Amino acid sequence: MSRYQTSPIMEPEELATVLSTRRREENLTIALANGCFDLLHPGHIAFLQGAAAEADILVVGINADDTVRALKGRGRPIMGALDRARLVTALVMVDYATVFDEPTADRLIELLRPDVHCKGTDYNSGVPEEATAHRVGARIALVGGPKTHNTTDILHTIQEEA
């Protein structure tokens, strides 16, 4: 565990301070990936592996429960944001996670100032946070390969089998 933290899950403002210090003292690059991560599946793993390959430190922004509900509908999220953050930070490629309340990661990008903002390959027609990423000097990387898994389909399969 790094000397800069007691937990890999932090509030966005605290994480911004830690990342700024690490960038300055250790000259490390930072990648930011974000999503719901409502039911961890192989597509998430491929996405996070791809994102981790883009920089020295991988930060994952976890959508807050109300945001997931607004994006995905009734019955979602399956797990609360802190549990989703715990699952994601248990993965070897993830260094830090934070929960954010906004519908996009724009505020998180402004606050954390990553070197690269990673999105899944399903965003090939445009990344919602692209303007903000470019404004702070971050490049956009589409990572993780083709999207062949998603939580909604997995939940439908479970419901059909029940």
C-alpha positions in Angstrom: 0.0 0.0 0.0 1.3 3.4 -0.9 2.4 5.9 1.8 -0.1 8.3 0.3 -3.3 6.5 1.4 -5.0 4.4 3.9 -7.6 3.1 1.5 -7.7 2.9 -2.3 -11.2 4.3 -2.2 -11.3 8.0 -1.6 -13.5 11.0 -2.0 -12.7 12.9 -5.3 -11.1 15.9 -3.6 -8.9 13.7 -1.4 -7.9 11.6 -4.4 -7.1 14.8 -6.4 -4.6 15.8 -3.7 -3.0 12.3 -3.6 -2.7 12.1 -7.4 -1.2 15.6 -7.6 1.4 14.7 -5.0 2.3 11.4 -6.6 2.5 13.0 -10.1 4.8 15.7 -8.7 7.0 13.4 -6.5 7.1 10.3 -8.6 6.5 11.6 -12.1 3.7 9.1 -12.8 1.0 9.2 -15.4 -2.6 8.8 -14.6 -5.5 7.1 -16.4 -9.1 7.6 -15.5 -11.8 5.1 -16.4 -15.4 5.4 -15.3 -18.6 3.4 -15.2 -21.3 1.7 -13.2 -19.5 -1.6 -12.7 -22.9 -2.9 -11.4 -22.1 -6.6 -11.9 -18.4 -7.2 -12.6 -18.0 -9.3 -15.8 -15.3 -10.2 -18.4 -16.0 -7.0 -20.4 -15.2 -4.9 -17.4 -11.9 -6.8 -16.9 -10.8 -6.3 -20.5 -11.8 -2.6 -20.2 -9.8 -2.1 -17.0 -6.8 -4.0 -18.3 -6.8 -1.8 -21.4 -7.1 1.3 -19.3 -4.3 0.2 -16.9 -2.0 -0.2 -19.9 -2.4 3.5 -20.8 -0.7 4.9 -17.7 1.2 4.2 -14.5 -1.8 4.7 -12.2 -5.4 3.6 -12.9 -8.2 5.5 -11.2 -11.7 4.2 -11.6 -14.7 6.6 -11.2 -17.8 4.7 -10.0 -21.2 6.1 -10.8 -23.2 6.9 -7.6 -26.3 4.9 -7.0 -28.8 7.6 -8.1 -26.9 8.1 -11.3 -26.9 4.3 -12.1 -30.7 4.3 -11.4 -31.2 7.2 -13.8 -29.0 5.5 -16.5 -30.1 1.9 -16.1 -33.6 2.0 -14.7 -35.6 0.3 -12.0 -33.8 -2.3 -9.9 -30.4 -0.9 -10.5 -27.8 -0.7 -9.2 -27.6 -4.3 -7.8 -25.0 -3.3 -5.3 -24.3 0.1 -3.7 -21.5 2.3 -4.9 -19.1 1.5 -2.0 -19.5 -2.3 -2.7 -18.9 -1.7 -6.4 -15.8 0.4 -5.5 -14.5 -2.4 -3.2 -14.9 -5.0 -6.0 -13.1 -2.8 -8.5 -10.2 -1.9 -6.2 -9.7 -5.6 -5.4 -8.5 -6.0 -9.0 -4.8 -5.9 -9.4 -4.8 -3.4 -12.2 -6.8 -0.7 -10.3 -4.9 1.6 -8.0 -7.7 3.9 -6.8 -11.5 4.4 -7.0 -13.8 7.2 -6.2 -17.6 7.6 -6.4 -19.0 10.5 -8.3 -22.6 11.9 -8.5 -22.7 13.5 -11.9 -24.1 11.8 -15.0 -20.7 12.2 -16.8 -17.1 12.2 -15.6 -16.5 15.9 -16.6 -16.2 17.2 -13.1 -14.0 14.2 -12.1 -11.7 14.9 -15.1 -11.5 18.6 -14.1 -10.6 17.7 -10.5 -8.2 14.7 -11.1 -6.6 16.0 -14.3 -5.6 12.6 -15.7 -3.2 12.2 -18.6 -5.6 9.9 -20.4 -9.4 9.4 -20.1 -10.3 5.8 -21.0 -13.7 4.7 -22.4 -14.9 1.4 -23.8 -14.9 0.7 -27.5 -18.7 1.2 -27.7 -17.9 5.0 -27.5 -16.4 5.0 -31.0 -19.0 7.6 -32.1 -18.0 10.1 -29.5 -16.9 10.4 -25.9 -19.2 12.7 -23.8 -16.3 14.0 -21.8 -14.0 14.6 -24.8 -14.0 18.4 -24.6 -13.3 18.5 -20.9 -10.5 15.9 -21.3 -8.8 18.0 -24.1 -9.2 21.2 -22.0 -7.2 19.7 -19.2 -4.6 18.2 -21.6 -5.8 14.5 -21.4 -6.0 12.3 -24.4 -8.8 9.9 -25.0 -8.2 6.2 -25.3 -10.8 3.7 -26.4 -9.8 0.4 -24.7 -11.0 -3.1 -23.9 -11.8 -4.6 -27.3 -15.3 -5.3 -28.7 -18.2 -5.1 -26.2 -19.5 -8.6 -26.0 -20.7 -8.6 -22.4 -23.0 -6.2 -20.5 -24.7 -6.3 -17.2 -28.2 -5.9 -18.6 -27.9 -9.0 -20.8 -26.5 -11.0 -17.9 -29.4 -10.0 -15.7 -31.9 -11.0 -18.4 -30.2 -14.4 -18.6 -30.4 -14.9 -14.9 -34.1 -13.9 -14.8 -34.9 -16.2 -17.7 -33.2 -19.1 -15.9 -34.9 -18.5 -12.6 
